[in-house]
């Protein structure tokens, strides 16, 4: 790695030649303010707040998009730059509503924070607000163009990272908005509801559909038994809402908080993750040994990914595992197996799922299979962000709560189940159980390191007692096209299949960085949350899904065996080709 | 690879043009020009078809056609009355011509009359400032136009 010598505010530094001025300044503890810049995305240089001075040049350059150079000398802060940055902010504020107190981003808004830091006390420019309707067409997110500052992060993440292209800059000049093509609503566009736009928006222009009221109404309704499940990724991020470090495993406190919020029963989606492995793993073994379906088998627990596939790659439908997502399995069992055991009428159950994901709000009514119990299997999805707000508003001292346990009989989980929350985790969990199903013995070392890590596409193989099983993992929706192309090419040219099993998660890093997780997610935060889940796995005395005693009881008492008729009815689903644009 | 909406059949000449340009950089704007030449605007179905043929996301196409004023998203009238508001024409009263045309035709700028015959558009310099103020209808250029001449010009384009 080559380096360059430069000066930052007079201080000589030697930095990597690949850095931008923004990154170089950080090495000497100088923070240059940014607004449109996000470390997940290529620098876009839209807002202009990061301008710095080049010594011996009349030019000012944008630190986010300017590479360092040998001999360069920059000034990052002086009274003139302060005034310029303040003016940039005042101009943005002249087109942005002053509705902080009623905005979902109150307290977490990046524009609000900068306005505070720069001491904006008046608005010197004529106020020119946009008068445009909200787009509330999807069940997952709400687009409010009035609050948009045209930073472009949402369009960039939608196009460059996710490869979805639902959002684009439309129009020009001060009339520019970020919206779908052809004046359409988001629900008619290719939007996969992943919510990465809402996770990257610096202000309140794209926000999760807030359904916290529905939860409060349900716990207030004495005729309803409120039964809650929490997803794997929630436990390693929820603490951030209460100033804990990312990756802090807060499973027991989350159960405790839910009970204090009025939940009657608390289950864990990790249980159903173990169940998904039993069904999906058995399906894989059937495809491998009996040719019951085409290979590779592809995971289907991510609703943004299944939505993407149905629109962009419907020829992959036969490759999809028919196993439902853990959330939907947990919901179906809550209103059947559990309801029967506890002698509750499933009509009286209000089933809630706490998820790191906005697409999960869409999944619960995506088709008739989501009503396998005869009722809607999951009635409400709240994101991690919504749950954090509820806990705060309810006066619960989260950090000091005692650790509680989940309820039986569908609340216990193996280490494998918790790994569903991060990239490579479903694969690792599946390999642990599939190995046993094929070879009749457990793996000696259950840590499958080949599928771990943050690389966008990971490839590896596992030795099943002499048989090589080839696997691949993709995360960040845009990365999946590479794998789909490999599968298509092999099919068209009659070549050997490139993989036996592929795992796909729509969000970079997996669900731990889902569209409904706490803000300010960067790769550093992703890695911390991922280590939290691996630690949770390693701490578990039971590491493999098939060894979870509650799973064994469920099969013995209720389902019979994996892929039984009852399993198929409750735990499996179908996929269909969908139009890219509904209209 | 995905389910399609209603499609439009491009004429062979347009398809051949797209084939030639498909692999070249900057092809999108060239192709969109040709499409507008064919239809007078960019119909949604045509944008869908371009998206498919060039393998460019529809959102990107709308990004382009809403950015450049040249591209039209709605069908103009059979006779699109283009009033020049470039500097010279503006100084010579181009704006009063625009106002009078709106009165005479009973529509606003960028609107089309109910019979689909006329539309009004304000354009930038058309390159014949010596004739200011200028009105362009189709291929025909009218120079040194006065308000009184407008009814006569309109009646020239009746069919």
HADDOCK unambig.tbl for C-alpha pairs under 7 A between the chains (distance, minus, plus):
assign (segid A and resid 165 and name CA) (segid B and resid 57 and name CA) 6.57 0.50 0.50
assign (segid A and resid 165 and name CA) (segid B and resid 59 and name CA) 6.24 0.50 0.50
assign (segid A and resid 166 and name CA) (segid B and resid 59 and name CA) 6.65 0.50 0.50
assign (segid A and resid 167 and name CA) (segid B and resid 59 and name CA) 6.71 0.50 0.50
assign (segid A and resid 168 and name CA) (segid B and resid 59 and name CA) 5.78 0.50 0.50
assign (segid A and resid 168 and name CA) (segid B and resid 60 and name CA) 6.67 0.50 0.50
assign (segid A and resid 168 and name CA) (segid B and resid 63 and name CA) 6.19 0.50 0.50
assign (segid A and resid 169 and name CA) (segid B and resid 63 and name CA) 5.61 0.50 0.50
assign (segid A and resid 170 and name CA) (segid B and resid 62 and name CA) 6.70 0.50 0.50
assign (segid A and resid 170 and name CA) (segid B and resid 63 and name CA) 5.00 0.50 0.50
assign (segid A and resid 170 and name CA) (segid B and resid 66 and name CA) 5.86 0.50 0.50
assign (segid A and resid 170 and name CA) (segid B and resid 67 and name CA) 6.91 0.50 0.50
assign (segid A and resid 171 and name CA) (segid B and resid 63 and name CA) 6.94 0.50 0.50
assign (segid A and resid 171 and name CA) (segid B and resid 66 and name CA) 4.59 0.50 0.50
assign (segid A and resid 171 and name CA) (segid B and resid 67 and name CA) 4.91 0.50 0.50
assign (segid A and resid 172 and name CA) (segid B and resid 67 and name CA) 5.06 0.50 0.50
assign (segid A and resid 180 and name CA) (segid B and resid 59 and name CA) 6.28 0.50 0.50
assign (segid A and resid 181 and name CA) (segid B and resid 58 and name CA) 6.39 0.50 0.50
assign (segid A and resid 181 and name CA) (segid B and resid 59 and name CA) 4.56 0.50 0.50
assign (segid A and resid 181 and name CA) (segid B and resid 62 and name CA) 5.51 0.50 0.50
assign (segid A and resid 182 and name CA) (segid B and resid 62 and name CA) 6.51 0.50 0.50
assign (segid A and resid 311 and name CA) (segid B and resid 2 and name CA) 5.96 0.50 0.50
assign (segid A and resid 312 and name CA) (segid B and resid 1 and name CA) 6.73 0.50 0.50
assign (segid A and resid 312 and name CA) (segid B and resid 2 and name CA) 5.89 0.50 0.50
assign (segid A and resid 313 and name CA) (segid B and resid 1 and name CA) 6.46 0.50 0.50
assign (segid A and resid 313 and name CA) (segid B and resid 2 and name CA) 6.97 0.50 0.50
assign (segid A and resid 314 and name CA) (segid B and resid 2 and name CA) 6.82 0.50 0.50
assign (segid A and resid 577 and name CA) (segid B and resid 3 and name CA) 6.94 0.50 0.50
assign (segid A and resid 578 and name CA) (segid B and resid 3 and name CA) 6.19 0.50 0.50
assign (segid A and resid 579 and name CA) (segid B and resid 2 and name CA) 6.32 0.50 0.50
assign (segid A and resid 579 and name CA) (segid B and resid 3 and name CA) 4.70 0.50 0.50
assign (segid A and resid 579 and name CA) (segid B and resid 4 and name CA) 6.24 0.50 0.50
assign (segid A and resid 580 and name CA) (segid B and resid 2 and name CA) 6.57 0.50 0.50
assign (segid A and resid 580 and name CA) (segid B and resid 3 and name CA) 6.84 0.50 0.50
